Amino acid sequence: MFMIAGSSFKLVFDTYTDKLAADDPITIYSSKIDLTFQILFTLEMLLKIISFGFVMDENSYLSESWSQMDFFIVTTGLIDTSLEGVDIAFLKVLRLLRILRPLRFLSHSSSMKTLIEALMASIPSIMNVGVVIVIVFLMFAILGVNLFAGKLQSCTVDFYKINTM
């Protein structure tokens, strides 16, 4: 949890130092800290893979969706770190995926997992309520257009006379 919080604070810090030169000491230390977090997250992933198994077992690492999210975040971070010096537009997307690191907090907190799973399960019901709200809004919009059509126009200036002067 402390590594995830530290990585999140480091990402916040990077938003304020992105305009600095590449040879600035702050930028150099920031990249070393980012590499350290990437190594620690990779070691955590590898230890989980060794202890649980990768795919084939019943309780393997990739059998749980939260671990799949962790695997995706760490793998994209590894690709981004390994291609640090290359300037390709696609790699900027991988660098952007660093913002997913705070989501790893969700996979380490059982109460947050429960909350997110309940929220995901309620999305179809929320969509049904949204459709009802849109229909009610549409009814009142049609009623308002019919009741107030032409009644709120009160222009006291004759623009034709102003333009002919």
DOLO-237488 format. One record per atom (N, C-alpha, C): atom name; x negated, y, z; residue number from 1. Coordinates in Angstrom, 1 decimal, m for minus. Example, Ala and Ser with C-alpha at 12.3 -4.5 7.8 and 13.67 -1.06 7.14 Angstrom:
<recs>
 atom     px     py     pz   n
    N  m13.2   m5.7    7.8   1
   CA  m12.3   m4.5    7.8   1
    C  m13.2   m3.3    7.8   1
    N  m12.8   m2.2    7.1   2
   CA  m13.7   m1.1    7.1   2
    C  m12.9    0.0    7.9   2
</recs>
This chain:
<recs>
 atom     px     py     pz   n
    N   m0.8   m1.2    0.0   1
   CA    0.0    0.0    0.0   1
    C   m0.9    1.3    0.0   1
    N   m2.0    1.2    0.8   2
   CA   m2.9    2.3    0.8   2
    C   m3.5    2.6   m0.6   2
    N   m3.9    1.5   m1.3   3
   CA   m4.5    1.7   m2.6   3
    C   m3.5    2.3   m3.6   3
    N   m2.2    1.9   m3.5   4
   CA   m1.2    2.5   m4.4   4
    C   m1.0    3.9   m4.0   4
    N   m0.9    4.3   m2.8   5
   CA   m0.8    5.7   m2.4   5
    C   m2.0    6.5   m2.8   5
    N   m3.2    5.9   m2.6   6
   CA   m4.4    6.6   m3.0   6
    C   m4.4    6.8   m4.5   6
    N   m4.0    5.8   m5.3   7
   CA   m4.0    6.0   m6.7   7
    C   m2.9    7.0   m7.2   7
    N   m1.8    7.0   m6.5   8
   CA   m0.8    8.0   m6.8   8
    C   m1.3    9.5   m6.5   8
    N   m2.0    9.7   m5.4   9
   CA   m2.5   11.0   m5.1   9
    C   m3.6   11.4   m6.1   9
    N   m4.4   10.4   m6.5  10
   CA   m5.4   10.6   m7.5  10
    C   m4.8   11.1   m8.9  10
    N   m3.6   10.4   m9.2  11
   CA   m3.0   10.8  m10.4  11
    C   m2.4   12.3  m10.3  11
    N   m1.9   12.6   m9.2  12
   CA   m1.5   14.0   m8.9  12
    C   m2.6   15.0   m9.1  12
    N   m3.8   14.6   m8.5  13
   CA   m5.0   15.4   m8.5  13
    C   m5.4   15.6  m10.0  13
    N   m5.3   14.6  m10.8  14
   CA   m5.7   14.6  m12.2  14
    C   m4.9   15.6  m13.0  14
    N   m3.6   15.9  m12.6  15
   CA   m2.8   16.8  m13.4  15
    C   m3.4   18.2  m13.2  15
    N   m4.1   18.5  m12.1  16
   CA   m4.6   19.8  m11.9  16
    C   m6.0   20.0  m12.4  16
    N   m6.7   18.9  m12.8  17
   CA   m8.1   19.0  m13.2  17
    C   m8.2   18.5  m14.7  17
    N   m7.1   18.4  m15.4  18
   CA   m7.3   17.9  m16.8  18
    C   m7.9   19.0  m17.7  18
    N   m7.9   20.2  m17.3  19
   CA   m8.5   21.2  m18.2  19
    C  m10.0   21.4  m18.0  19
    N  m10.6   20.7  m17.0  20
   CA  m12.0   20.8  m16.8  20
    C  m12.8   20.1  m17.8  20
    N  m14.1   20.5  m18.0  21
   CA  m14.9   19.8  m19.0  21
    C  m15.3   18.4  m18.6  21
    N  m15.7   17.6  m19.5  22
   CA  m16.0   16.2  m19.3  22
    C  m17.2   16.0  m18.4  22
    N  m18.1   17.0  m18.4  23
   CA  m19.4   16.9  m17.6  23
    C  m19.2   17.6  m16.2  23
    N  m18.0   18.1  m15.9  24
   CA  m17.8   18.7  m14.6  24
    C  m17.9   17.6  m13.5  24
    N  m18.5   17.9  m12.4  25
   CA  m18.6   16.9  m11.3  25
    C  m17.3   16.3  m10.8  25
    N  m16.3   17.2  m10.8  26
   CA  m15.0   16.7  m10.3  26
    C  m14.4   15.7  m11.3  26
    N  m14.6   15.9  m12.6  27
   CA  m14.1   15.0  m13.6  27
    C  m14.8   13.7  m13.5  27
    N  m16.2   13.7  m13.3  28
   CA  m17.0   12.5  m13.2  28
    C  m16.5   11.7  m12.0  28
    N  m16.4   12.4  m10.8  29
   CA  m16.0   11.6   m9.6  29
    C  m14.6   11.1   m9.7  29
    N  m13.7   11.9  m10.4  30
   CA  m12.3   11.4  m10.6  30
    C  m12.3   10.1  m11.5  30
    N  m13.1   10.1  m12.5  31
   CA  m13.2    8.9  m13.3  31
    C  m13.7    7.7  m12.6  31
    N  m14.7    8.0  m11.7  32
   CA  m15.3    6.9  m10.9  32
    C  m14.2    6.3   m9.9  32
    N  m13.5    7.2   m9.3  33
   CA  m12.4    6.8   m8.4  33
    C  m11.3    6.0   m9.1  33
    N  m11.0    6.5  m10.4  34
   CA  m10.0    5.8  m11.2  34
    C  m10.5    4.4  m11.5  34
    N  m11.8    4.3  m11.9  35
   CA  m12.4    3.0  m12.1  35
    C  m12.3    2.1  m10.9  35
    N  m12.6    2.6   m9.7  36
   CA  m12.6    1.9   m8.5  36
    C  m11.2    1.3   m8.2  36
    N  m10.1    2.2   m8.4  37
   CA   m8.8    1.7   m8.2  37
    C   m8.4    0.6   m9.2  37
    N   m8.9    0.8  m10.5  38
   CA   m8.6   m0.2  m11.5  38
    C   m9.2   m1.5  m11.1  38
    N  m10.5   m1.5  m10.6  39
   CA  m11.1   m2.8  m10.2  39
    C  m10.4   m3.4   m9.1  39
    N  m10.0   m2.6   m8.1  40
   CA   m9.3   m3.2   m6.9  40
    C   m7.9   m3.8   m7.3  40
    N   m7.2   m3.1   m8.2  41
   CA   m5.9   m3.6   m8.7  41
    C   m6.1   m4.9   m9.5  41
    N   m7.2   m5.0  m10.3  42
   CA   m7.5   m6.1  m11.1  42
    C   m7.8   m7.3  m10.2  42
    N   m8.6   m7.1   m9.1  43
   CA   m9.0   m8.1   m8.2  43
    C   m7.7   m8.6   m7.5  43
    N   m6.8   m7.7   m7.1  44
   CA   m5.6   m8.2   m6.5  44
    C   m4.8   m9.1   m7.4  44
    N   m4.7   m8.7   m8.7  45
   CA   m4.0   m9.5   m9.7  45
    C   m4.6  m10.8   m9.8  45
    N   m6.0  m10.9   m9.9  46
   CA   m6.7  m12.1  m10.1  46
    C   m6.5  m13.0   m8.9  46
    N   m6.6  m12.5   m7.7  47
   CA   m6.4  m13.3   m6.5  47
    C   m4.9  m13.9   m6.5  47
    N   m4.0  m13.1   m6.9  48
   CA   m2.6  m13.7   m6.9  48
    C   m2.5  m14.7   m8.0  48
    N   m3.1  m14.5   m9.1  49
   CA   m3.1  m15.6  m10.2  49
    C   m3.7  m16.8   m9.7  49
    N   m4.9  m16.7   m9.0  50
   CA   m5.5  m17.9   m8.5  50
    C   m4.7  m18.6   m7.5  50
    N   m4.1  m17.9   m6.6  51
   CA   m3.4  m18.5   m5.5  51
    C   m2.0  m19.0   m5.9  51
    N   m1.3  m18.4   m6.8  52
   CA    0.1  m18.8   m7.2  52
    C    0.1  m19.6   m8.5  52
    N   m0.9  m19.5   m9.3  53
   CA   m0.9  m20.0  m10.7  53
    C   m0.4  m18.9  m11.6  53
    N   m0.7  m19.1  m12.9  54
   CA   m0.4  m18.0  m13.8  54
    C    1.1  m18.1  m14.3  54
    N    1.4  m19.2  m15.1  55
   CA    2.7  m19.2  m15.7  55
    C    3.5  m20.5  m15.4  55
    N    2.8  m21.6  m15.4  56
   CA    3.5  m22.9  m15.5  56
    C    4.2  m23.4  m14.2  56
    N    3.7  m23.0  m13.1  57
   CA    4.3  m23.5  m11.8  57
    C    5.6  m22.8  m11.5  57
    N    6.3  m23.4  m10.6  58
   CA    7.7  m22.9  m10.2  58
    C    7.6  m21.5   m9.6  58
    N    6.6  m21.3   m8.7  59
   CA    6.5  m20.0   m8.0  59
    C    5.2  m19.3   m8.5  59
    N    5.0  m19.3   m9.8  60
   CA    3.8  m18.8  m10.4  60
    C    3.8  m17.2  m10.4  60
    N    2.7  m16.6  m10.8  61
   CA    2.6  m15.2  m10.7  61
    C    3.6  m14.5  m11.7  61
    N    3.7  m15.0  m12.9  62
   CA    4.5  m14.4  m13.9  62
    C    6.0  m14.9  m13.9  62
    N    6.3  m15.7  m12.9  63
   CA    7.7  m16.1  m12.9  63
    C    8.6  m15.1  m12.2  63
    N    8.0  m14.1  m11.5  64
   CA    8.8  m13.1  m10.9  64
    C    8.7  m11.8  m11.7  64
    N    9.8  m11.1  m11.9  65
   CA    9.8   m9.9  m12.7  65
    C    8.9   m8.8  m12.1  65
    N    8.8   m8.7  m10.8  66
   CA    8.0   m7.6  m10.2  66
    C    6.5   m7.9  m10.5  66
    N    6.1   m9.1  m10.5  67
   CA    4.8   m9.5  m10.8  67
    C    4.5   m9.2  m12.3  67
    N    5.5   m9.4  m13.1  68
   CA    5.3   m9.1  m14.6  68
    C    5.1   m7.6  m14.8  68
    N    5.8   m6.8  m14.0  69
   CA    5.6   m5.4  m14.1  69
    C    4.1   m5.0  m13.6  69
    N    3.7   m5.6  m12.5  70
   CA    2.3   m5.4  m12.0  70
    C    1.3   m5.9  m13.1  70
    N    1.6   m7.0  m13.7  71
   CA    0.6   m7.5  m14.7  71
    C    0.6   m6.5  m15.9  71
    N    1.7   m6.0  m16.3  72
   CA    1.7   m5.1  m17.4  72
    C    1.0   m3.8  m17.1  72
    N    1.2   m3.3  m15.9  73
   CA    0.5   m2.0  m15.5  73
    C   m1.0   m2.2  m15.4  73
    N   m1.4   m3.3  m14.8  74
   CA   m2.9   m3.6  m14.6  74
    C   m3.5   m3.9  m16.0  74
    N   m2.8   m4.6  m16.8  75
   CA   m3.4   m4.9  m18.2  75
    C   m3.5   m3.7  m19.0  75
    N   m2.5   m2.8  m19.0  76
   CA   m2.7   m1.6  m19.8  76
    C   m3.8   m0.7  m19.2  76
    N   m3.9   m0.7  m17.9  77
   CA   m5.0    0.0  m17.3  77
    C   m6.4   m0.5  m17.7  77
    N   m6.5   m1.9  m17.8  78
   CA   m7.7   m2.5  m18.2  78
    C   m8.1   m2.1  m19.7  78
    N   m7.1   m2.2  m20.5  79
   CA   m7.3   m1.8  m21.9  79
    C   m7.7   m0.3  m22.0  79
    N   m7.0    0.5  m21.3  80
   CA   m7.4    2.0  m21.3  80
    C   m8.8    2.2  m20.7  80
    N   m9.2    1.5  m19.7  81
   CA  m10.5    1.7  m19.1  81
    C  m11.6    1.1  m20.0  81
    N  m11.3    0.0  m20.7  82
   CA  m12.3   m0.5  m21.6  82
    C  m12.5    0.3  m22.9  82
    N  m11.5    1.1  m23.3  83
   CA  m11.6    1.9  m24.5  83
    C  m11.6    3.4  m24.1  83
    N  m12.3    3.7  m23.0  84
   CA  m12.3    5.1  m22.5  84
    C  m12.9    6.1  m23.5  84
    N  m14.0    5.8  m24.2  85
   CA  m14.6    6.7  m25.0  85
    C  m14.0    6.9  m26.4  85
    N  m13.1    6.0  m26.8  86
   CA  m12.5    6.0  m28.1  86
    C  m11.3    7.0  m28.1  86
    N  m11.2    7.8  m29.2  87
   CA  m10.2    8.8  m29.2  87
    C   m9.2    8.4  m30.3  87
    N   m8.2    7.6  m30.0  88
   CA   m7.2    7.1  m30.9  88
    C   m5.8    7.5  m30.3  88
    N   m4.9    7.9  m31.2  89
   CA   m3.6    8.4  m30.7  89
    C   m2.9    7.4  m29.8  89
    N   m3.0    6.1  m30.3  90
   CA   m2.3    5.0  m29.5  90
    C   m2.9    4.9  m28.1  90
    N   m4.2    5.2  m27.9  91
   CA   m4.7    5.0  m26.6  91
    C   m4.2    6.1  m25.6  91
    N   m3.8    7.2  m26.2  92
   CA   m3.2    8.3  m25.3  92
    C   m1.9    7.8  m24.7  92
    N   m1.2    6.9  m25.4  93
   CA    0.0    6.3  m24.8  93
    C   m0.4    5.4  m23.6  93
    N   m1.5    4.6  m23.8  94
   CA   m2.0    3.8  m22.7  94
    C   m2.4    4.6  m21.5  94
    N   m3.0    5.8  m21.8  95
   CA   m3.4    6.6  m20.7  95
    C   m2.2    7.2  m20.0  95
    N   m1.1    7.4  m20.8  96
   CA    0.1    7.9  m20.2  96
    C    0.8    6.9  m19.3  96
    N    0.5    5.6  m19.6  97
   CA    1.1    4.5  m18.8  97
    C    0.5    4.5  m17.4  97
    N   m0.5    5.2  m17.1  98
   CA   m1.1    5.3  m15.7  98
    C   m0.1    5.8  m14.7  98
    N    0.9    6.6  m15.2  99
   CA    1.9    7.1  m14.3  99
    C    2.8    6.0  m13.8  99
    N    2.7    4.8  m14.3 100
   CA    3.5    3.6  m13.8 100
    C    2.9    3.0  m12.6 100
    N    1.7    3.4  m12.2 101
   CA    1.0    2.8  m11.1 101
    C    1.8    3.0   m9.8 101
    N    2.4    4.2   m9.5 102
   CA    3.3    4.2   m8.3 102
    C    4.4    3.2   m8.2 102
    N    4.8    2.7   m9.4 103
   CA    5.9    1.7   m9.4 103
    C    5.4    0.4   m8.8 103
    N    4.1    0.2   m8.6 104
   CA    3.7   m1.0   m7.9 104
    C    4.1   m1.0   m6.5 104
    N    4.4    0.2   m6.0 105
   CA    4.9    0.3   m4.6 105
    C    6.2   m0.5   m4.4 105
    N    7.0   m0.5   m5.5 106
   CA    8.3   m1.2   m5.4 106
    C    8.1   m2.7   m5.2 106
    N    7.1   m3.2   m5.9 107
   CA    6.9   m4.7   m5.9 107
    C    6.3   m5.1   m4.5 107
    N    5.7   m4.2   m3.7 108
   CA    5.2   m4.6   m2.4 108
    C    6.1   m4.3   m1.3 108
    N    7.2   m3.7   m1.5 109
   CA    8.2   m3.4   m0.4 109
    C    9.4   m4.2   m0.7 109
    N    9.8   m5.1    0.2 110
   CA   10.9   m6.0    0.0 110
    C   12.2   m5.2    0.1 110
    N   12.3   m4.2    0.9 111
   CA   13.5   m3.4    1.0 111
    C   13.7   m2.6   m0.2 111
    N   12.7   m2.0   m0.8 112
   CA   12.8   m1.3   m2.1 112
    C   13.2   m2.3   m3.2 112
    N   12.7   m3.5   m3.2 113
   CA   13.1   m4.5   m4.2 113
    C   14.6   m4.7   m4.1 113
    N   15.1   m4.9   m2.9 114
   CA   16.5   m5.1   m2.7 114
    C   17.3   m4.0   m3.2 114
    N   16.9   m2.8   m2.9 115
   CA   17.6   m1.6   m3.3 115
    C   17.6   m1.4   m4.9 115
    N   16.5   m1.6   m5.5 116
   CA   16.4   m1.5   m7.0 116
    C   17.2   m2.6   m7.6 116
    N   17.2   m3.8   m7.1 117
   CA   18.0   m4.9   m7.7 117
    C   19.5   m4.7   m7.5 117
    N   19.9   m4.1   m6.4 118
   CA   21.3   m3.7   m6.2 118
    C   21.7   m2.6   m7.2 118
    N   20.8   m1.7   m7.4 119
   CA   21.1   m0.6   m8.3 119
    C   21.2   m1.1   m9.7 119
    N   20.3   m2.0  m10.1 120
   CA   20.4   m2.6  m11.5 120
    C   21.7   m3.4  m11.7 120
    N   22.1   m4.1  m10.6 121
   CA   23.3   m4.9  m10.7 121
    C   24.6   m4.0  m10.8 121
    N   24.5   m2.8  m10.3 122
   CA   25.7   m1.9  m10.3 122
    C   25.8   m1.1  m11.6 122
    N   24.8   m1.1  m12.4 123
   CA   24.8   m0.3  m13.6 123
    C   26.0   m0.5  m14.5 123
    N   26.4   m1.8  m14.8 124
   CA   27.7   m2.0  m15.6 124
    C   28.9   m1.3  m15.0 124
    N   29.0   m1.4  m13.7 125
   CA   30.2   m0.7  m13.0 125
    C   30.1    0.8  m13.1 125
    N   28.9    1.3  m13.0 126
   CA   28.7    2.7  m13.1 126
    C   29.0    3.2  m14.5 126
    N   28.7    2.4  m15.5 127
   CA   29.1    2.7  m16.9 127
    C   30.6    2.8  m17.1 127
    N   31.3    1.9  m16.5 128
   CA   32.8    1.9  m16.6 128
    C   33.3    3.1  m15.9 128
    N   32.8    3.5  m14.8 129
   CA   33.3    4.8  m14.1 129
    C   32.9    6.0  m15.0 129
    N   31.8    5.9  m15.6 130
   CA   31.4    7.0  m16.5 130
    C   32.3    7.2  m17.7 130
    N   32.8    6.1  m18.3 131
   CA   33.7    6.1  m19.4 131
    C   35.0    6.7  m18.9 131
    N   35.5    6.3  m17.7 132
   CA   36.8    6.9  m17.2 132
    C   36.6    8.4  m17.0 132
    N   35.5    8.8  m16.5 133
   CA   35.2   10.3  m16.2 133
    C   35.2   11.0  m17.6 133
    N   34.6   10.5  m18.6 134
   CA   34.5   11.1  m19.9 134
    C   35.9   11.3  m20.5 134
    N   36.8   10.2  m20.3 135
   CA   38.1   10.3  m20.8 135
    C   38.9   11.4  m20.1 135
    N   38.8   11.4  m18.8 136
   CA   39.5   12.5  m18.0 136
    C   39.0   13.9  m18.4 136
    N   37.7   14.0  m18.6 137
   CA   37.2   15.3  m19.1 137
    C   37.7   15.7  m20.4 137
    N   37.8   14.7  m21.3 138
   CA   38.3   14.9  m22.7 138
    C   39.8   15.4  m22.6 138
    N   40.6   14.7  m21.8 139
   CA   42.0   15.1  m21.6 139
    C   42.1   16.6  m21.2 139
    N   41.3   17.0  m20.1 140
   CA   41.4   18.3  m19.7 140
    C   40.8   19.3  m20.7 140
    N   39.9   18.9  m21.5 141
   CA   39.3   19.8  m22.5 141
    C   40.4   20.1  m23.6 141
    N   41.1   19.0  m24.0 142
   CA   42.2   19.2  m25.0 142
    C   43.3   20.0  m24.4 142
    N   43.6   19.8  m23.1 143
   CA   44.7   20.6  m22.5 143
    C   44.2   22.1  m22.4 143
    N   43.0   22.3  m22.0 144
   CA   42.5   23.7  m21.9 144
    C   42.5   24.4  m23.3 144
    N   42.1   23.7  m24.3 145
   CA   42.1   24.3  m25.7 145
    C   43.5   24.7  m26.1 145
    N   44.5   23.8  m25.8 146
   CA   45.8   24.1  m26.2 146
    C   46.5   25.2  m25.4 146
    N   46.2   25.3  m24.1 147
   CA   46.8   26.3  m23.2 147
    C   46.1   27.7  m23.4 147
    N   44.8   27.7  m23.6 148
   CA   44.2   29.0  m23.7 148
    C   43.7   29.4  m25.1 148
    N   44.2   28.7  m26.1 149
   CA   43.8   29.1  m27.5 149
    C   44.2   30.5  m27.9 149
    N   43.2   31.3  m28.1 150
   CA   43.5   32.7  m28.5 150
    C   43.8   33.7  m27.4 150
    N   44.0   33.2  m26.2 151
   CA   44.4   34.1  m25.1 151
    C   43.2   34.8  m24.4 151
    N   42.0   34.3  m24.6 152
   CA   40.9   34.9  m23.9 152
    C   40.0   35.8  m24.8 152
    N   40.6   36.1  m26.0 153
   CA   39.8   37.0  m26.9 153
    C   40.4   38.4  m26.6 153
    N   39.5   39.3  m26.1 154
   CA   39.9   40.6  m25.9 154
    C   38.8   41.6  m26.3 154
    N   38.7   41.8  m27.6 155
   CA   37.7   42.7  m28.2 155
    C   38.3   44.1  m28.3 155
    N   37.7   45.1  m27.7 156
   CA   38.2   46.4  m27.8 156
    C   37.4   47.3  m28.8 156
    N   36.4   46.8  m29.4 157
   CA   35.6   47.5  m30.4 157
    C   35.9   47.0  m31.8 157
    N   36.2   47.9  m32.7 158
   CA   36.4   47.5  m34.1 158
    C   35.1   47.6  m34.8 158
    N   34.5   46.4  m35.1 159
   CA   33.2   46.3  m35.7 159
    C   33.2   46.8  m37.1 159
    N   34.4   46.7  m37.8 160
   CA   34.4   47.2  m39.2 160
    C   34.2   48.7  m39.2 160
    N   34.8   49.4  m38.3 161
   CA   34.7   50.9  m38.3 161
    C   33.2   51.3  m37.9 161
    N   32.6   50.5  m37.1 162
   CA   31.2   50.8  m36.7 162
    C   30.3   50.6  m37.8 162
    N   30.5   49.6  m38.6 163
   CA   29.6   49.3  m39.8 163
    C   29.8   50.3  m40.9 163
    N   30.9   50.9  m41.1 164
   CA   31.2   51.8  m42.2 164
    C   30.7   53.2  m41.9 164
    N   30.3   53.5  m40.7 165
   CA   29.9   54.9  m40.3 165
    C   28.5   55.1  m40.8 165
</recs>
